[in-house]
Amino acid sequence: MLHRLLVAALRCRLTGARPPDLPDGVAAVAARHRVRGTLYHIGARMGEHDAAAVERSWQLNVAGYLARIAAAKQVWPEGAPPPLVIKGADLGAHVYGDPGARAANDLDLLLPDPLFGRVEARLPGPRRAPPRYERFAGESPIAVGVEAQGVLIELHRALTPAHRDRLDGAALYRAGRPALLDGLPVRVPTAEDRLHIWLANAAKDALYVDLGGLLDLALILEGLGALQRPRWRDWRAAAQARGLGRPWALAVHRLAASGLWPGERPPTSVQARWASRLLPPIEAGRVEPDPRRFQALKLWLVDRRRWPGMVARGAATLRRRG
């Protein structure tokens, strides 16, 4: 019951309706889905204890966002080109319109080569060790994590490794429009590129997506006009052209199954429905994935022509661990 009421409240972010009154205990369910700040943002009414919890989450989200932007302004080299803001910071500021409404842990910025190398070398602060999975020992990582003022800034040269999809980081960067992030000159993705960024990032996690992630997708689709004039075929074709056809199919199936989407439901495929059975139920929130199912889904989500590259890198990872 609490999950169903939480979904009904979150759906009001898309419909503009007044959220239903929520019973005690809903804040704990919202925490599993990273949407406590969202409940505060939409003005959901609840008991005193839960209301204090969601307000505190909203405040922490805002404080974290401001700290990450302040750190970026402090360390970004003078005269360096503006980065493309992606993932959480972009969604909070430009999709939700309220950084407190969406939880985030770091600041993700994209600056393709050759700009990446020139700027990364000038960023002060210790580097985090890059992940070793899904790459050969001598292969450069797609991102560098820089610790600055107690926060993490992830500077990406590409959004995803080339063996996963055909999403061109340089093209994403060129298509971005100029903007300011609390005074920091940046670029922000187009509405359709934002969808592809979400799909690629979700595929990296095998579509283990909670209500917070699915609400991100719903709001991105709302920004594309999907509530008024959905263009499901066009969006599917654009995703397929970038090697994201299967992530698109599974994502819209999960969105339709979640109950969040208030408009015309997107068509789903038989393959996506079968793949969805490998995922935990949506109401489970963010849970530790079963390793075998996780890897099977990651492989299924990748375009078949890229399977050899992914399998080879996975094998190289296992050899290094051995």
C-alpha positions in Angstrom: 0.0 0.0 0.0 2.8 2.5 0.9 4.5 1.8 -2.4 1.3 2.4 -4.4 0.7 5.6 -2.6 4.3 6.7 -3.2 3.9 6.1 -6.9 0.6 8.0 -6.9 2.3 11.0 -5.2 5.3 11.0 -7.6 3.0 10.8 -10.6 1.6 14.1 -9.5 5.0 15.7 -10.5 3.9 14.9 -14.1 0.2 15.6 -13.9 0.3 18.8 -11.7 -2.4 17.3 -9.5 -2.2 17.7 -5.7 -0.4 14.7 -4.2 -2.5 12.4 -1.9 -2.0 12.6 1.8 0.6 10.0 2.8 0.5 7.8 5.8 3.2 7.2 8.4 6.1 5.1 7.1 6.2 6.4 3.5 9.5 8.3 4.1 11.2 5.0 4.7 9.9 3.6 1.4 10.9 6.8 -0.3 14.4 6.5 1.0 14.8 3.1 -0.8 14.0 4.9 -4.0 16.0 8.1 -3.4 12.9 10.3 -3.7 12.5 11.8 -0.2 13.6 15.2 -1.6 11.1 14.8 -4.4 8.3 14.4 -2.0 9.2 17.6 -0.3 9.6 19.3 -3.7 6.0 18.4 -4.7 4.5 19.4 -1.3 3.2 16.0 -0.3 1.5 16.1 3.0 2.4 13.5 5.6 2.9 13.0 9.3 5.3 15.2 11.3 8.1 12.6 11.6 8.0 11.8 7.9 7.7 15.4 6.9 10.8 16.3 8.9 12.7 13.4 7.2 11.8 14.4 3.6 12.6 18.1 4.3 16.0 17.1 5.8 16.7 15.0 2.6 15.8 18.0 0.4 18.1 20.2 2.4 21.0 17.7 2.2 20.4 17.4 -1.6 20.6 21.2 -2.0 23.7 21.5 0.2 25.5 18.7 -1.7 24.6 20.3 -5.0 25.9 23.7 -3.9 29.1 22.2 -2.5 29.8 20.3 -5.7 29.2 23.4 -7.9 31.4 25.6 -5.5 34.2 23.0 -5.8 34.0 22.9 -9.6 34.1 26.7 -9.7 37.2 26.7 -7.5 39.2 24.1 -9.5 38.1 24.7 -13.1 41.1 26.1 -14.9 40.8 29.7 -16.0 40.2 29.9 -19.7 39.3 26.2 -20.0 36.3 25.4 -22.2 33.0 25.0 -20.4 32.2 21.3 -19.7 28.9 19.6 -20.6 27.0 18.9 -17.4 25.5 15.4 -17.4 23.5 13.0 -15.2 22.4 14.2 -11.7 23.4 17.8 -11.7 21.9 18.4 -15.1 18.7 16.6 -14.2 18.3 18.4 -10.8 18.9 21.8 -12.3 17.3 21.5 -15.7 14.7 18.7 -15.5 13.4 18.9 -12.0 14.1 22.7 -11.7 15.1 22.1 -8.1 18.4 20.4 -7.1 16.9 19.5 -3.8 14.3 17.3 -5.5 16.9 14.8 -6.8 19.6 13.0 -4.8 23.2 12.9 -6.3 26.6 11.9 -5.0 29.0 13.6 -7.4 29.3 16.0 -10.3 29.6 14.5 -13.7 31.1 16.7 -16.5 31.9 15.7 -20.1 34.8 17.2 -22.1 35.8 15.1 -25.1 39.3 14.7 -26.4 41.5 16.6 -27.1 40.0 19.1 -24.6 39.9 16.4 -21.9 43.6 15.8 -21.7 44.5 19.5 -21.6 42.0 20.3 -18.8 42.4 17.2 -16.7 46.1 17.8 -16.3 45.4 21.2 -14.9 42.8 20.1 -12.3 44.1 20.2 -8.8 43.3 17.5 -6.2 44.0 13.8 -5.7 42.6 11.3 -8.2 40.6 8.3 -7.4 41.7 5.0 -8.8 39.7 4.3 -12.0 37.6 1.2 -12.1 39.4 -1.8 -13.6 36.3 -3.7 -15.0 35.4 -3.8 -18.6 38.7 -2.5 -20.0 42.0 -3.9 -21.0 45.0 -3.2 -18.7 46.5 -0.6 -21.0 43.2 1.0 -22.0 42.6 4.6 -20.8 39.6 5.0 -18.5 36.7 7.1 -19.9 36.6 9.3 -16.8 38.9 10.6 -14.0 37.5 11.2 -10.5 39.0 14.3 -8.8 38.5 15.0 -5.1 38.1 18.7 -4.4 36.8 20.3 -1.2 35.5 17.1 0.1 33.4 16.3 -3.0 33.9 14.2 -6.1 34.0 15.6 -9.6 34.0 13.0 -12.4 35.5 14.4 -15.6 34.5 12.2 -18.6 36.3 12.1 -21.9 33.4 9.9 -23.1 30.1 9.0 -21.7 30.5 5.2 -22.2 33.3 2.9 -23.5 33.2 2.5 -27.3 32.5 -1.2 -27.0 29.1 -0.6 -25.3 27.2 1.7 -27.8 27.6 4.3 -30.5 27.0 7.4 -28.3 29.5 10.0 -29.5 30.7 12.2 -26.6 32.1 14.8 -29.0 28.7 15.1 -30.7 27.0 15.4 -27.4 29.3 18.2 -26.4 28.9 20.1 -29.7 25.1 19.9 -29.6 25.0 21.2 -26.0 23.8 24.7 -25.4 25.6 27.3 -23.3 24.3 27.9 -19.8 25.4 28.9 -16.3 25.5 26.7 -13.3 25.5 29.1 -10.3 27.8 31.3 -12.3 30.0 28.5 -13.8 29.9 28.6 -17.6 28.8 25.1 -18.8 27.0 23.4 -21.6 23.8 21.4 -21.1 22.5 18.5 -23.3 19.7 18.7 -25.7 16.4 17.1 -24.6 17.0 14.1 -26.9 20.6 13.7 -25.9 19.6 13.8 -22.3 17.4 10.7 -23.0 20.3 8.9 -24.6 22.6 9.8 -21.7 20.0 8.4 -19.3 19.7 5.2 -21.3 23.4 4.6 -21.6 24.0 5.2 -17.9 21.1 2.9 -16.9 22.4 0.2 -19.3 25.7 0.3 -17.5 23.8 -0.7 -14.3 21.8 -3.4 -16.2 18.6 -1.3 -15.7 18.6 -1.9 -12.0 16.6 1.3 -11.7 14.4 2.4 -8.8 11.5 4.8 -8.8 13.9 7.8 -8.6 15.6 6.6 -11.8 12.3 5.9 -13.5 11.0 9.3 -12.5 14.1 10.8 -14.2 13.1 9.0 -17.4 9.5 10.1 -17.1 10.5 13.7 -16.7 13.0 13.5 -19.6 10.2 12.1 -21.8 7.8 14.9 -20.6 10.5 17.4 -21.7 10.4 15.8 -25.2 6.6 16.3 -25.3 5.6 12.7 -24.7 2.6 13.6 -22.6 1.1 15.7 -25.4 2.4 14.2 -28.7 4.4 11.0 -28.1 6.8 10.0 -30.9 7.6 6.5 -29.6 8.8 5.2 -33.0 11.1 8.2 -33.6 12.6 7.9 -30.2 13.1 4.2 -30.5 14.8 4.6 -33.9 17.1 7.4 -32.5 18.1 5.1 -29.6 18.7 2.2 -32.0 20.9 4.4 -34.2 23.1 5.0 -31.1 23.3 1.3 -30.1 20.7 1.9 -27.3 17.7 0.0 -28.8 17.5 -2.7 -26.1 18.0 -0.2 -23.2 15.2 1.8 -24.7 12.9 -1.2 -24.9 13.6 -2.4 -21.4 13.4 1.1 -19.9 10.0 2.0 -21.4 8.7 -1.4 -20.3 9.8 -0.8 -16.7 8.4 2.7 -16.8 5.0 1.5 -18.0 5.0 -1.3 -15.3 5.9 1.2 -12.6 2.6 3.1 -12.7 4.5 6.5 -12.8 3.6 7.3 -16.4 0.2 9.1 -16.7 0.0 9.4 -20.5 -0.2 7.1 -23.5 1.8 4.0 -22.6 4.7 3.3 -24.9 4.7 0.0 -26.9 6.9 -2.7 -25.3 8.5 -5.8 -26.9 8.3 -9.4 -25.9 12.1 -9.5 -25.5 11.9 -6.6 -23.0 9.2 -8.3 -21.0 11.3 -11.5 -20.8 14.5 -9.5 -19.8 12.5 -7.6 -17.2 12.0 -10.9 -15.3 15.7 -10.9 -14.5 15.3 -7.7 -12.6 14.0 -7.3 -9.0 10.4 -6.0 -8.7 10.3 -2.2 -9.0 9.0 -1.8 -5.4 12.2 -3.3 -4.1 14.1 -0.1 -4.8 17.9 -0.2 -5.1 19.0 -3.6 -4.1 22.3 -5.6 -4.5 22.0 -7.3 -7.9 22.4 -11.0 -8.4 25.8 -11.2 -10.1 24.8 -13.7 -12.8 21.6 -11.9 -13.7 23.4 -8.6 -13.6 26.0 -9.7 -16.1 23.5 -11.5 -18.3 21.4 -8.3 -18.6 24.4 -6.1 -19.2 25.4 -8.4 -22.1 21.8 -8.5 -23.5 21.5 -4.7 -23.4 24.6 -4.2 -25.5 24.2 -4.2 -29.3 25.1 -7.7 -30.6 27.9 -6.3 -32.9 29.6 -5.1 -29.7 29.4 -8.4 -27.8 33.0 -9.6 -28.7 34.5 -6.4 -27.3 32.6 -6.5 -24.1 33.2 -10.3 -23.6 37.0 -9.8 -24.3 37.2 -7.0 -21.7 35.2 -8.9 -19.2 37.6 -11.9 -19.6 40.6 -9.5 -19.2 39.1 -8.2 -16.0 38.7 -11.7 -14.6 42.3 -12.6 -15.5 43.6 -9.6 -13.7 41.6 -10.5 -10.6 42.9 -14.0 -10.8 
